[in-house]
Amino acid sequence: KRVPYRHNLKGRSARKKPLLQTAIKKARLQFATAHGDKDRTFWRNVLWSDEKKIELFGHNDHCYVWRKKGEACKPKNTIPTVKHGGGSIILGGGCFAAGGTGALHKIDGIIREGNYVDILKTLVRKLNLGRKWVLEMDNDPKHTSKVVVKWLKGQQSQGIGVSITKP
């Protein structure tokens, strides 16, 4: 136990990071290479979008504590839990562009394609993206659904230059 301390090692939880497969790493490198030389005027019309699930009580994380023998049940050494996880909420519309950030929308239940299209309409209008904009999103099925693709193609048919890229 003293040897790790001598080498300045302490008990800690491991940090989490997304598991990136080789294909995803290559796609991200290709995206960075293709867009690395774009000027500021291009980036003014880019909308970056994603959503987030937040645990209402507790967390999906391992917690590690240092404690003395017999102090296991002291409040400072415990994490409160509830049966069945305590629930969560999904926030959609988390986005940003050069014109600012988009408002978060609480999603009741599962986010559906129609909800996502409504959120996109609101964001494009509020962030003043103009007649030509680029939507950056991940490959989540709700982003690539027929309803969303149809709406984006409808935007293109109205003369709005919408380009979709998935880094």
C-alpha positions in Angstrom: 0.0 0.0 0.0 2.9 2.4 0.7 4.5 1.7 -2.7 1.7 3.3 -4.7 1.7 6.3 -2.3 5.4 6.7 -2.8 4.7 7.0 -6.5 2.0 9.5 -5.9 -0.8 7.1 -6.8 -4.2 7.4 -5.0 -7.4 5.4 -5.0 -9.8 6.9 -7.6 -12.5 5.8 -10.0 -11.6 5.4 -13.6 -12.8 8.1 -15.9 -15.4 7.2 -18.5 -15.1 7.9 -22.2 -17.2 6.9 -25.2 -16.2 3.7 -26.9 -15.1 4.7 -30.4 -14.9 2.0 -33.0 -12.3 2.2 -35.8 -15.0 3.1 -38.4 -16.2 6.0 -36.2 -12.6 7.3 -35.7 -12.0 7.2 -39.5 -15.3 9.0 -40.2 -14.4 11.8 -37.6 -10.9 12.2 -39.1 -12.4 12.4 -42.6 -14.9 15.0 -41.4 -12.1 17.1 -39.8 -9.9 16.8 -42.9 -12.8 17.8 -45.2 -13.9 20.8 -43.1 -10.6 22.0 -41.5 -10.0 24.7 -44.1 -13.5 26.3 -44.0 -13.7 30.0 -43.2 -15.8 31.7 -40.6 -18.6 32.5 -43.0 -19.2 28.7 -43.4 -19.3 28.1 -39.7 -21.9 30.9 -39.1 -24.6 28.7 -40.6 -23.8 25.4 -38.9 -26.2 24.0 -36.4 -24.8 21.4 -34.0 -27.5 19.3 -32.4 -27.9 16.5 -29.8 -30.0 15.4 -26.9 -29.2 14.2 -23.3 -30.7 11.8 -20.8 -30.3 13.0 -17.2 -30.8 10.7 -14.2 -33.2 12.4 -11.8 -31.9 10.6 -8.7 -28.5 9.0 -8.5 -26.2 8.5 -11.4 -24.8 5.8 -13.6 -21.4 6.0 -12.2 -19.2 4.2 -9.8 -18.2 6.1 -6.7 -15.0 5.4 -4.8 -14.4 6.7 -1.2 -11.6 6.5 1.3 -12.9 5.6 4.7 -11.8 4.1 8.0 -13.0 0.7 9.3 -16.4 1.0 10.9 -17.4 4.2 9.0 -19.1 2.5 6.1 -22.6 3.7 7.0 -21.7 7.3 7.8 -23.6 9.7 5.4 -20.4 11.1 3.9 -19.4 7.5 2.8 -22.8 6.5 1.3 -24.7 7.2 -1.9 -28.5 7.3 -1.5 -30.4 5.1 -3.9 -34.0 4.4 -4.8 -35.6 1.3 -6.1 -35.8 1.0 -9.9 -33.4 3.9 -10.6 -35.6 6.9 -9.7 -36.4 7.9 -13.2 -34.8 10.2 -15.8 -35.7 13.0 -18.2 -34.6 13.5 -21.8 -33.7 17.0 -23.0 -33.8 17.5 -26.7 -32.9 20.5 -28.8 -29.5 20.9 -27.1 -27.8 22.8 -29.9 -25.5 25.7 -30.7 -24.7 27.8 -33.7 -22.7 31.0 -34.2 -26.0 32.9 -33.5 -26.3 31.4 -30.0 -27.6 28.4 -28.2 -31.0 26.7 -28.6 -33.4 26.2 -25.8 -33.7 22.8 -24.2 -37.0 21.0 -24.6 -38.1 18.4 -22.0 -39.3 15.3 -23.9 -42.0 13.3 -22.2 -41.4 9.6 -22.8 -39.4 8.8 -25.9 -38.4 11.5 -28.4 -40.2 10.8 -31.6 -39.3 11.9 -35.1 -42.1 14.4 -35.2 -41.0 16.0 -32.0 -37.5 16.3 -33.4 -38.8 18.0 -36.5 -40.7 20.5 -34.4 -37.6 21.2 -32.3 -35.6 21.7 -35.5 -38.1 24.2 -36.9 -38.0 26.2 -33.7 -34.2 26.2 -33.5 -33.7 27.3 -37.2 -36.1 30.1 -36.7 -34.8 31.3 -33.4 -31.1 31.0 -34.3 -31.7 33.0 -37.5 -29.7 30.6 -39.7 -30.8 32.1 -42.9 -31.4 30.5 -46.3 -28.4 28.1 -46.3 -27.4 26.1 -43.3 -25.7 22.9 -42.3 -27.1 20.5 -39.7 -24.5 18.5 -37.7 -26.0 15.5 -35.9 -25.1 12.0 -34.9 -26.4 8.8 -36.5 -29.2 8.4 -33.9 -32.2 6.7 -35.6 -34.5 9.6 -34.8 -32.2 11.9 -36.7 -32.1 9.8 -39.8 -35.7 8.7 -39.8 -37.9 9.1 -42.9 -39.9 11.9 -41.2 -36.8 14.0 -40.5 -35.2 13.3 -43.9 -38.5 14.3 -45.6 -38.7 17.6 -43.7 -35.1 18.4 -44.6 -35.7 17.6 -48.2 -38.8 19.9 -48.1 -36.5 22.7 -46.8 -34.2 22.1 -49.8 -37.2 22.2 -52.2 -38.1 25.6 -50.8 -34.6 26.9 -51.9 -33.1 26.5 -48.4 -29.7 24.9 -48.7 -29.7 22.3 -46.0 -26.7 20.0 -45.8 -26.5 17.2 -43.3 -23.2 15.8 -42.0 -22.7 13.2 -39.4 -19.2 13.4 -37.7 
